[in-house]
Amino acid sequence: MSDISVLSDLENSYNIMNNLSKENIKKHDISISDQLADFEKLRISALTKAAEISPLVKEVTIGPKSPLKNMTTKENKPVNKDDNDLNLLEDKIGEDLRYTLMLKEYESKLLESSEELFKNLIEKMIAKHTESMRTFWKKQSEESERKALEMRAKRLQMVKQLQENDNLSVLDKAKLDEKNCQIINKSTIENMNRILEEQNKAASRFAGITDSRTKVCICYNDICNILNSEPHAKTIYDKYVTSINAIIGNVNAIMDLCKSGIITDKEVKQAEILSVNIENIQRKILEDLNEIKQKEEEAKKKEIEEQRIQKENEIKKSINENIEKTDTTIEQPKKTIPMFYSSKNYAYFVELRDFLNAYESTYKDLLENTNLKKFRFDCQKAVNTPVNALSSVSGAHIRDKFDKLYKLLRGERVQVLDTYVQATQHPQGLNYCTALLAKKIVRQGDLLVSSNPEAAFPLAAVAVALWSQFPEFGKLLEANFHRQCPYLVPMLLPQKQGQTDKEFYISRGYSYNEDGAVEKQDKFLKRMSGIFQLCCAIWIAKMPKFVNTPNPHGLSHGWKWLASFINLKPEPDICATLLHDFFSVCGSEFYRNYKKQFVKIIKLISSDYLKILENIDEGGPKTRLEVYLQNVLKTGQVPPPSGLLPPNTW
């Protein structure tokens, strides 16, 4: 096979490859493996052709040993015919070889360019195929997504329709159920209300019956206590025992009906009647018993009255025995014997008395005006409420009561319970409230301190604080002390000529009841003791931290009273009582401030004063005073009073 056939084969192969390339460009679905198979066939065909011509080539066709060099040497030699033929053959062969080599070179370049072209073609084909596939799948994805969205929208629409249908059915069902529930609840509530009403009625009936039974039991218990405590009650009880037993039996029968649960308003009414009946029986028993007691008391009254008159005569005799001839008119104190009062103290007493009388006349119109009854009542509440509530529970409590009274005396608006009071609403209101407060505090000594001595100290603390801010109030307070307890002047007024017994006792501080009977001696001593202890608490009271002035009625006034009092002639009961109260309340404070002088007075009273009392007084007050003074002298200590406010309490 010649080189021309090889070249022809190569051209055919190139054309085949070219056609294949064009077909591949047109047809994107031809596989790469088929194209590579055709290329492999082309390579094998070229090598096969070369192998076929290989036996015919004997020499080197290219390079320095190629036949071209030999041709130049042979030109110098003579040529014969045989040699010429041979040379022609060689030239022919060499030329064929050159052509073959050129063909191989061209084939190599063609193969290289074909491979490069094929490689680029394959890459473009792959890229275009990839792009087409990406576009295809993108369209497929978009289409799938669109279809999915459409399906989702359809599904949502279907679900919405189903929900709307379900909601309508559920709503209708709920409305129906609600309507049924309302009907059932209404019926249930009506039944429950009816049951509760019945239960309330039953409970009310039972409570009424129980209350009546309790009243019956209380009355029966009171009757039994009267029967056990009163000797004459047995005779009276026998008259009512049948009725009492009948009432008790009927009440027990009604209680048995309550256990069975069958009770009506009839049983409730019956129980109320039974309780009223036994209360009437109790009242009748007490009335009968009081009648018997009254008869016995009337029998004893004469005896007691005789004893009282005898004792009063003894007191008057003791007083009059020590009176020398003097002017019988008290208004001339200079002519009165000093053993009953000093002229200076009496003059101050008269001054305070006149001041109090004049001050009380300043609000006379307010007292007499019936249209101002409510205003007077409100003022009384504004005074009485804080004073009655005053105690030593805490400093804040004392300060609160002080503030209310302080604002009242300043004419400010004060709240009392649910009412607002202002003393200046009436021109005489402020004087009325000031005098009312002074009188109320002194009255507390009688009503409160006499039975509870510890209550004197918070009262005294508030009194001195107000006294320091309102001197007029302090003067009214001192005047009321002298009016209620003349022993605070001090003075022991004798009975004047022509003076009745009642006038005399009133001047001494005694009181009379509605029946005209003079106050009993023990009650008189207790009342005087309470008022006097309150005044003693004022003498030793400490001023609060927010007041910078000293006590306006402090220790010096108490010391002055003690010196004046022991210079008067002693009297039974009252003198020993007041001295014992003085040392019990003021002793520790006076001992701390006056030391030796105070001890001298105690010794003087224990020796000289008690000797005088022994001749006229054998009662308990004198004994208590004597024991107290002996303990002080023996121990050298004076104990503080119980209930004394600690320093800086408020």
Secondary structure, 3 states (H helix, E strand, C coil): CCHHHHHHHHHHHHHHHHHHHHHHHHCCCCCHHHHHHHHHHHHHHHHHHHHHHHHHCCCCCCCCCCHHHHHHHHCCCCCCHHHHHHHHHHHHHHHHHHHHHHHHHHHHHHHHHHHHHHHHHHHHHHHHHHHHHHHHHHHHHHHHHHHHHHHHHHHHHHHHHHHHHHHHHHHHHHHHHHHHHHHHHHHHHHHHHHHHHHHHHHHHHHHHHHHHHHHHHHHHHHHHHHHHHCCCHHHHHHHHHHHHHHHHHHHHHHHHHHHHCCCCHHHHHHHHHHHHHHHHHHHHHHHHHHHHHHHHHHHHHHHHHHHHHHHHHHHHHHHHHCCCCCCCCCCCHHHCCCCCECHHHHHHHHHHHHHHHHHHHHHHHHHHCHHHHHHHHHHHHHHHHHHHHCCCCCHHHHHHHHHHHHHHHCCCCEEECCEEECHHHCCCHHHHHHHHHHHHHHHHHHHHHCCCHHHHHHHHHHHHHHHHHCHHHHHHHHHHHHHHCHHHCCECCCCCCCCCHHHHHHHCCCCECCCCCECCHHHHHHHHHHHHHHHHHHHCCCCCCCCCCCCCCCHHHHHHHHHHHHCCCCCCCHHHHHHHHHHHHHHHHHHHHHCHHHHHHHHHHHHHHHHHHHHHCCCHHHHHHHHHHHHHHHHCCCCCCCCCCCCCCC
